[in-house]
């Protein structure tokens, strides 16, 4: 999708600005999923945890509304034993 992203990467401060610069101006998401799973061997190594530590997984995508092309797929993995989410309203 973005053959110049490796070269441009150091200067990218916002993916949405980068998409705009390349002519993609309207975005949507087809899904946002929160799930729980046990880590694979690779995830255990990356996250320094054992197989019994449940992981919180957030997956989402970014789609160009006009072309329906998937511009981005994001998967974020959190260790549940280290995760904190502040829901305080100031």
N, C-alpha and C positions, 0 to 999 in steps of 0.2 A: 504493500500500500504506500509506503513512504520510503522510497529508496535513498533519500538524502538524510534520513533521521540520524544515522550514525555520525555524519559530518556535522549536522546542525545541533546535535544533542547537547553540547556544552553550553549553547546559548539559549536553550529552551527553558523558560521560566514558568510557562503555563501551556499545557497541552491544548487547551481550548483556543488560546491565542495562536498556537501553531496551526491548528486545524483551520481557523479563520484565514490565516495567511495563505493557506493552500486552497481556499475556496469553499471549504465546508463551513456553513454558517448556522445551520439549524440542527440541533441534536436532540436525541431522546434516548431512553433506555428501554430495552425490551424485557429486562428482568433485573431484579436485585434480590439475591438469595442469601439468607443467613442459615448456616447449618453447623452441626457438631459432628466431628469424626475423630478417630484415633490416628496418630501420625504414621506415615509410611517410614521406611528406614531412612530415606533421604531427609524427610522432614525432622525426624528425630535427631539426625546429625546437625542439620542447620539450626534447629531450635534448642539444641542441648537438653533434650528431654527423653524420657523413656516411653515405651509403647502404651502405657496406661494413662498418660496425661491427655485428656480430651482437648481437642483444638476447636476454636471458633473460626469458622470460615465464612468470609463475605465475598460473594461473587457478583459482579455487575458488568454491564457492557455500555458502550457509547456508540450510537448509530446515527449516521447522517440521515436526516429526514427525507431529503430530496432523492438521493440515490439508493437509500436503504442499505448502504454499505456499513459493515461493522468497522468502526475506526479503532476501537479499543475494547479489550477484554481484561478485566482486573480481577485478580484473586488474591485476597489478603488473608493471611493465616495468623491467628493469635493463639498463644498458649493460654488456656483457660485459667491456669493457676497463677498467671502473672497479669491477667487482664483486669483493667479498671476502666469504668466509663462513668464520668461525672455528669449526672443529670440534674445538677443544681440549677435553679433558675434564680438569677440575680435580680 
